Amino acid sequence: MSNFNIKAGYITYDVNFITYDVNGFITSNCNSITFINYGSNQVTIESVVLLQNQSLSIDGNAGEIMNKQFLATFSGAGTNNLVTIKKNYI
C-alpha cells in the first residue's frame, strides 16, 4: 500500500468595504459581494429592491471570479448609503 501525503492548499484573499451614495455602476471583479442598504432611501441593485437595513449577497465557489457591473439606483428623499463588501483573491 502506498503512502499518500495530502496537504490542504490555501487561497489568499482580501476583503474590501466600499460605500456608495450616488446612482451608478458597481464593478464586482471578486469572488463574493454583499450589498447592504444603511440609508433611509430604498436602493435597487439591478432588479432587486433593498429597503433600509436589507442586504443582498452573491457568493461564488472557491476559485471563481465574478466580472459583473451592477447598476445601483437610489430613490426617495432621505439618505443614500449603500455599503459593499467584496472578497477579492490576492
N, C-alpha and C positions, 0 to 999 in steps of 0.2 A: 504494500500500500504506500502511496506517495504521500509526502508531507506537503501541505499547502499553507503558505503564508498569505493571508489576506489582510490588507491594510485599508482602512477607510480613507477615502480621499476627501479633502476639504475644499470647498469653494469659498473664496473670499468675496465679501460684498460690503457695500456701504449703504447707509440709509440717509436720504435727504428729505428735509422738511421745507416746503416752499408755500408761501401764502400769496393768494391772488385776490384782487378786489375790483377788477375790471373784466368785461367780456373779452373773450379771446380763445385762442387755441392753447392747449396744454400738451406738450410733447412727452410721451412716455419714455421710450428707449430704456426700458427697465424690465425686471422680472415680475415685479408686482407693484401695483399702485393703489392707494386708498385716497378717496376724496371725502373730506369732512366739511360740512357747512356749519361754520360757527357764527355766521352773520344772521341778521333778522330777516333778510330777504331770502326768497327761495332761489336756488340755483339749479339750472338744468345742465346735466352732463349728457351730451348727445340727446337722447330722448328720455333720460331718467331724471325725474324731478326730486331734488333733495330739499326738504324743509329744514328749519333750524335744528341743529344737533343731529341730523341724519347723516349717514355715511354710505359709501359705495366702495367695495373692494373688488379688485380684479387680480387674481393670482395666477402665475404661471408655474409649470413644473420645473424641477431642477434643471438648470442649464438653458432654459428658454429665455428669449428676449422679445418683448413686445415693442413693435415700432408703430405707434399709432399717435395721431394728433386728435385729441378730444376737444370738442367745442364746449366751452363753459359759458352760459348765458345767465346773468342775474336779472331778476325782475322784482319790483317793489320800490317803496320809498324809504326803506330802512338802511341797514348797513350791509355791505358786501364783505364777506370774509370766508374764503374757501382755502382750506389747507390741504395740500397733497403730501403724501408720504410715499416715497419711491425706494424700492430695493434695487440697487444697481450693482452688478458684478464689477470687481476691480481687475 
